[in-house]
């Protein structure tokens, strides 16, 4: 390495930081001195992402749409099947309209007790099957997600798709032959072994980081991926209730299975490998450690503080979303709301779609004058307000008002992902998102158990109790994000993306 190259490195680092930079004989000495690591462990300094040559248009939104369309078609269908299964088992009177349902059961103490029993049994199966899937997925998501930085992104898609297809095929057999609901635990375990959605998201957001530069373009691309996820969730949720009413449980599951097959073909033919230089290195514990060391090892510009705040806020919102997904439909099936299935799925699906249209418009309008932490703060305030109104609701009106109030809650997740992504270098993206994916699995499993049990407790004295708990949880986000915004105002360097020296240190 020439003397001129070493001087350029020194000047670049000196220009971006206030720290004195020592002059070295060559670039290798400079790297070793700053990092204390061997050359192979040092991250390459790339201002722009390294993209597969010849592929100018890569659309990770397409497999995201198909994957979550299949998942969100399956999820409410399984919940409704369980509810009907236990209703038949305990001879619970299921009416087709809200008026008939409430009038035929509200005045009968015995029917009310049976309703609580059916709700509890359904809730327990939803809770524990989700726990089995998410808990089992922790190790596969951590191990395979971290390896995407070395072995490429595409191989984990096939693993994730295969596990979901086997799980859906078993669920289809359960519906078709009216088998024991206990078999759903096996289906959940198989899906978990393939890393579930945590592994899929680690790969998809890794690709997004590979094909975009640090800054607002990446933030918008992350939001676009989450928007495609939301649109597919909206469609899957909206149509599942109609499918169940008109065609039963088998055909929606068959359609979900077909959607995953199409996603597999799309990835095979249209998604190129975005990691060009694959490093065939043996597995080591260092590989796993990289996914969590961000939160323990700091840099000169103190990125750890920002990463921890963003991670906590992201996980709090995730816990709220996953917790609500376990009890939200049952909440609306219960008195005093007594909504029929198709009304619940139509409402939830339409709400998700409307939320993301509103969020994307708000992002486009506000991105010139609103920072990412402020976006996340606005989203947290919106979500907390919506949960509070839902928890206090005694009529449909407050359900609708609460839903409308919470529309900007979807801002928190993409903003936190974007802030975290911009704080790490290109070759750390896979490790970052793998770590996030694993934490998603853990939080999803734990929050599902906790919120479902809180819902069971609330059945006996106050139905809105879980929503009040979620209000308190999201209120913590408001304080954390306010602290982040104040600290960045006091020290503007905390808001800057990584410098060359920081990338070298990592």
N, C-alpha and C positions, 0 to 999 in steps of 0.2 A: 504494500500500500504506500502511495506516495506521500511526501511531506505536505503537498498542497491539499490532499484529501483530508489529512489530519487537521490542518489549519481550518478548512471549511467546516469540518465537524465542530471544532472548538468555537468558531465564530457564530455558527447557527445556534448552538446551545447558549452562548453568552448573550445573544440577541434576545432570546425568549425568556431568560430568567435573570434574577438579580444575584445569582450565585456566581462567584469567580470560577472560571473554568481553567484547569491546569493544561499546559501544553504537553503533548505526548509524542513519542517517536513515530507511532503509526496508529491507525484506527483500532486495531486489535487491542493495543495497550490501553487506549482510551476506554473501550468498552469494558475490558476486564477491571480497570481501576474503578469505574463508576458502579458496576454491577456486582463485582466479586464472583462472577459466574463464568463458566466456560462459554466459548463462542457459540456452541450449538444451542445453548439455552437462552440466548439473547434474541429478542424480538426484532424482526426486520422493521426498518423505519420506512413506512409507505404512506405518503400523504393521500393517495388515492387507492381504492380497493383493487385487488388483483382479480380480474374477471375472466372467465373462460373466453378465449379468443374466438371470434367469429359468431358469438351469440350476443347481439346487441339488445335483445328484448327478452328478458327473463321474467316470468310472471309467477312468483310464489303465491300470489293471491288465489290462483286457480285450484291447486291441490288443497290449500287451506279451506276454501269454500266447500269442496267436495267432502273433505274429511269431517268437518264439523257439521255439515248437512246430515251426514250419516249418523254421527254421534247424537246430535240433538233431535233427530227423528226417533232414535232408539230410546233415549232417556225418558221422555214423557209416556211413550207407549208402554214401557216396562212398569212405570208407576201406576198407570191406569189399569194395566192387567192385574197387578197385585191388588189394587183397590177392589176391582170386580171379583177377583178370586176369593178374597176374604169376605166380601159382602155376600157372596153366594154361600160360603162356608157357614156364616153366622146368620143367614136369612135376614140380612139387612135390606130394608126397602129402598131401592134406588129409583128415583123418579127422573123424568127427562127434563123437567123445567124447575126453575128456582121456586116458584110458588107452590107447586105440588110437593116438592121435596121438603120444604120447611113446614108446610101446613100438615103434612102427613106424619112428621116425626117430632116436631117441636113440642107438641102437647103430650107426648107419650114418654114417660120417664124411662121405661124399658128400652124404647127405641133409641133414646139419647145415650143410654149406657152402651148399647150395641154399637152406636156410631163411634163413640170414644174407643171401643175395643178394635173396631175395624181400622180406624185411623192410626192407632198405636201399632198394630201389627204391620200395616203397610209402611208406616214410618220407620219401624225397626229394620225391615228388609232393605228399604232404600238406604238407610244409614249404614248398615253393615256391609252390604254389597259394594257401596262406594268406598268404604274403608278398606276392604280387601283389595280392590283394584288399585287405589292410590298408594297404600302401604307397600304392596308387592312391587309397584313400579319404581320405587325409590332407587334401588341399586341399579337396575337396567338403565334408567334415565341418567343417573350420575355417571356411570361407567361409559356407556356408549355415547352420551351427549358430549362428554369431555373429549373423547377420542375423535370427534368430528374435525377438530383443528388439525389432526395429523393424518387421518385416513380418509377424509372427505365427508361431505354432507349427505350424499344420496343414499348410502347403504342403510342409514337409520330409517329412512322413509319405508323401505321394504319391510324391515322388521316391525315397525309400528303398524303398517297396513295388514300384514299377515296375522298378527295377534288379534287385531280388531275383527278381521273377517272370520276367524275361527270362533271368537266369542259370539259374534252375531249369528253365526250358523247354529251354534248350540242354543242360543236364545230362541231362534226360529223354531227349532225342534220342540222346545218347551211349550211354545204357543200352539204349535200344530197338533201335538199329541196330549196337550193339557197335563204336562208332567209336573212333578213337585217343584215348588218355587225354590227349594234348597239348591237345585242345580244352577241357579243364578249365581251362587257363590263360586262355582267352578268356572263359569263364563267370565266372571269378574277377575278371577285369579289368572286366567289365560291372558286377558287383556292387559293386566298389570305386568306380566312377565315380558311383554313386548314394549314396556316403557310408557304405555298409554299416551295421553295427549302431551305429557311433559316432554317426552323424547321427541315427538313430532314438532313441538314448538321450538325446542332447542335447535333443531335443524333448520326450520323455516326462518327463524329470526337470525340465525347464523348466515344464511344466504342473503337475507336483506342487508346485513352489515357488509357482506362481501361485495355487493353490487352498488352500494351507495357510499358517498363521501360523508365524513363527519359533519354534522350541522343540521340545518332545517330540512334538507332533502331526505336525510335518513329519518328524521322525526316524522315527516309526512308519509314516508314509505311504511314505517312501523304502524302508523295510524291507519294506513290503507289496508294493511294485512289484518289488523284487528277489526277494521270495518267489514272486510270480506268474511271474517269469522262471524261478525255480528249479523250480517245479512243472511248467511247460511243458517245461523241459529234462529233467526227470525222466521225464515221459510220452514225449517224443520219443525219448529215449535208450533207455528201457525197451522200447518197442514196435518200434523200428527193427530190432533183431536178429530178433524174431519174424516181422516182416513179410518180411524178406529170406529167412528160412528157409522160410516157407510160401508166399510169393507172388513171390519174386524181387525185382529192384531197381526195376522200372518203377512199380509201384503205390505204394510209399512216396513216390517223387518226385512222382507225380501228386497224392497227398494233400497233400503240402507246398505244392504250387502252389495247390490249392484253399483251403488255410488262409490264405495271403496274400491271396487274392481276398476272402475273408470279412472279413479284417482291414481291407482297403480300404473295404469297404461300411460296416463299423462306424464307422470314423473319419469317414466322410462324413456319416452320418446321426446319430450319437450323441455325437461329441466336438465341442463348440463351440470357437470361437476364444477363448482366454483372454487374449490381448492386445487390449484394447479400442481404445486409441488408437495406431494404427499411424502410424509416422513415415516417410513416403516420402522418404528422404534418399539421395543418390547414394552409391555405394560409395567408401570411402576406406581407406587403410592404417590409419587410426586405428581403424576397425571391427575389423580383425584384431588390432591391438595390444591391444585391450581384453581379449582372451581370455588373454593372458599377463602383463599388467601387474600382476596381483594379486601375483605372485611377485617383483616388482622394486620396486614402489612401496609404501611402508609407511604406516601410520596411527598416530595417537598411542597407541593401545592395542596396537601391535605385532602386527597380525593376520598380517603376512607370515610370521613364524616359524611360527605355527600352520598356515597354509595350506601351507607347504612341507613340514612334517612329515607332515601328513595326505596330501598328494599323493604323497610318496615311499612311504609305507606302502601307500596304495591301489595304486600302480603296481607295487610289489613283489609284492603278492598277485595282481594281474592277470597279471603275468609268470609267476608260478608256475602259475596256473590254465590260462593259454593254452599254456604250455610242456607241461604234463602232458596237455592235450587232444590234442597232436600225437603223443605217444608212449605214452600210458597204455594204449590198447587193444592196441597192438602188444606192449607189455610183458607183458600177460596172455596173448597168443597164443603167446608164446615159452616155451621150456622154462625152468624146471621146472614152470610153471603149466599151459600148454597148454589154456587155457579155450576152449570153443566160442563162437561169436559170440553166440548167444542168452543164454548165461550171463553174458558180459561186459556186454551191454546191460542185462540184467535187474538185475545187481549195481549198475552205475553209476546206472541210473535210480532204483532203490530207495534207494540211498545218498543221492542228491541230495534226494529227497522227505523222507527221514528227517531229514537235516541241517536242512532249513528248518523242519520241524515243531518240532524240538528248539530251534532258534535263536529262533523266534517265542515259544515258551513261556518260554524263558530270558529274553528281552527283557521280556515282560510281568511276570514275577516279579521281575526284577532292576532294572527301570527306576527304581524309587523310591529305591534306595540305591547304584546303580552308575552312574558317569558314563560318557559316551561314550568318552573315551580309555581307561578301564579295560576297557570292553567290547572295544575293539579290541585291547588288550594280551592279554586272555584268548584272543581268537580267534587271535592270532599264535602264542601258546604252543601252543595246540591243534594248529594247522596244522603247525608245525615238528615237533612230536612225531610226528604221523601220517606225515609224509614220511620221517622217520628210520626208522620201523618198516617202511614199505614198501620202502625202499632196502635194508634188511638182510634182507628176507624171502627164505626159501628154500622156503616151503610156503604153502599157502592160509591157514593159521591166522594168520600174521603179516600177511597182506594184510587179513584181516577185522579184526584188532586195530588195525592202522594206520588203517583207514577209520573205525572207531569212535572212535579217539582224536582224529581231525581234524574231528569234527562241528561244533565251534564256530568253525572257520576261516571260515565264511561271515559271521561277525559283522563282520569287518574292513571289507569293502567298504561296506555301508550306513552304518556309523558314521563312516567317513572322509568319505563324501559328505555326510552330515548336518552334520558339524562344519564342512566347507567352505561349505556352503550358508548356514549361519547367520551366517557371517562377512562375507557380502556382501549388498548391498541388493537389493530386488525387481527393479530394472531391470538388474542385473548378472547375474541368474541364467542367462540364455541364453548370455552370453559365458563365464561360468564353466564351464558344462557343455559348451559347444562346445570350449573349450580342453581339458577333461578328455577329451572324445571323441576329439580329435585325438591326444592323448598315448596314449590307449588303442590307437589304430590303430598308432602308431609302436612302442609297447612290444609289442603283439601280434605285429607283423611281426618285430621283432628277437628277441624271446624265442623265437618259434617256430623261427627259424633256428638260434639258439644251442642250444636244448635238443634239437632234432632231431639236430644234429651231435654233441652230447654222447652222445645215445643210440646213434648209429652207432658212436662210439668204444667205448662200453661193451659193444657186442655182442661184441667180440673178447676182453674180459678180465673185465668186471664189469658185469652187466646193471643193477644198482641204482644205478650212478653218477649218472644225472640226478636221482634222488630225493635223494641226498646233497647235490648242488649246490643243490637247492631248499631243503633244510633250512638250509643256510648263508645263503641269501638271506632267508628269512623270519626267521631269527635276528637279522638287522639291524633288522627291524621292532621286535623286542622292546626293543632299545637305544634306538631313536628314540622310541618311545611312552613308555618309562620316563623319558627326558629331558623329554618334553612334560609328563608328569604331575608330575614334580618341579618344573619351572619354574612351572607353574600353581599348585602348592601354595605356592611362595615368593612369587608375585605373583598374587593372585586375580583381578585385572583382566584377565589374559590369558585367563581362561575366560569372560569376558562377551561376549554378542553385541554387534553394532554399536550405537553410540550415535548420536544425531542428528548430532553434530559429525563423527563418522567418516563418516557417509553423505554429509554435505555435502562433505567433503574429497575423496571419491571421485567 
